[in-house]
């Protein structure tokens, strides 16, 4: 048979994330739901999260990335992930940080080389679908933008091109959540991400609903998602900011996961994106402008 040998509910879905903990806040519900359905869920993480917060209680000699790797493994187990792969790059830090200049920083990686590492995983797994990030990684963190580009470089180099979805914050939805929070007086003293404020790259966060293809309802899995977040306990600022939201705000914010599907025409469909399969071919290139990532792109060829 041409194409995938895997049919129906049994698909292999690879999720590419920038840092340990990104999986817990952005795609955890989709991952847990896919795993529960019997799909093989693979988590690829580009960096060790070296620029994250040092643990308050480090073991003797324990590095930030060692702690975060252990936290990642616990989160992956919580979500039913079958395999965790690290691409081995260093965290680049936020835009303008001194770490941006480090040669081992993910943002400075050779794009073809990083894509080849991802393609090796796609080939080993004969992946049916790959989930990466939208064109600006939701909010412009250099490593998140790089995830977007490496996603497409990996697809180009894979023996069998998987279907590609890009996780994105639904700006329209998040604006509704913030309005709801204000209306009910829930936002006092808590960290509510304001979707109208520019992200790390100066662009508004995420995507408009009109640019999204899939909305996955994971409200029934918010406890699993919160448990995955709590596995990343060393990242106190982010994780406590999320997990301390009042339950109805947590559910409104994290109970939905939204995806773009470049090259696929259609309005936002609130259903499970991974029904059926094998799926028709995916476009070989992302439609975004590669130079738009804001720093020179390194390529071998
Ligand atoms: Zn991140």
Boltz pocket constraint, residues with backbone or C-beta under 6 A from the ligand:
constraints:
  - pocket:
      binder: B
      contacts: [[A, 18], [A, 19], [A, 22], [A, 141], [A, 144]]
      max_distance: 6.0
